[in-house]
Amino acid sequence: MRKTGLVLLLTLVALTTSACAPLLIGGAAVAVADEAVEQDQGGDGLF
C-alpha cells in the first residue's frame, strides 16, 4: 500500500513538473532578453 502511494505521488510530481517546465523556461528566457536589451540600449528594456 505504501509503495503504491509513493509511485502515484512521484507520477503526479513528474506530470506537474513536465507541464510547467516550458512556462518556466520561457519566462526565464524573456527575463534574460529584457535584461540584455536594458543593458544594451538603456531605458526600460522590452517591457
C-alpha positions in Angstrom: 0.0 0.0 0.0 2.7 2.5 0.9 4.7 1.7 -2.2 1.7 2.3 -4.4 1.1 5.7 -2.8 4.7 6.7 -3.4 4.5 5.7 -7.0 1.3 7.7 -7.5 2.9 10.7 -5.8 6.0 10.5 -8.0 3.9 10.2 -11.1 1.9 13.3 -10.2 5.0 15.3 -9.4 6.6 14.3 -12.8 3.5 15.2 -14.7 3.1 18.6 -13.0 6.8 19.4 -13.4 6.9 18.5 -17.1 3.8 20.6 -17.7 5.2 23.7 -16.1 8.8 23.3 -17.5 8.1 25.1 -20.8 6.5 28.0 -18.9 9.4 28.3 -16.6 12.0 28.1 -19.4 10.1 30.6 -21.5 9.7 33.0 -18.6 13.5 32.8 -17.8 14.3 33.5 -21.5 12.1 36.6 -21.6 13.7 37.9 -18.4 17.2 37.4 -19.8 16.3 39.0 -23.1 14.7 42.0 -21.3 17.8 42.5 -19.2 20.1 42.3 -22.3 18.1 45.0 -24.0 18.2 47.2 -20.9 22.0 46.8 -20.7 22.4 47.4 -24.5 20.0 50.3 -25.1 19.2 51.6 -21.6 15.7 52.5 -20.6 13.1 50.0 -19.6 14.1 47.2 -22.0 11.4 45.3 -23.8 8.6 45.8 -21.3 
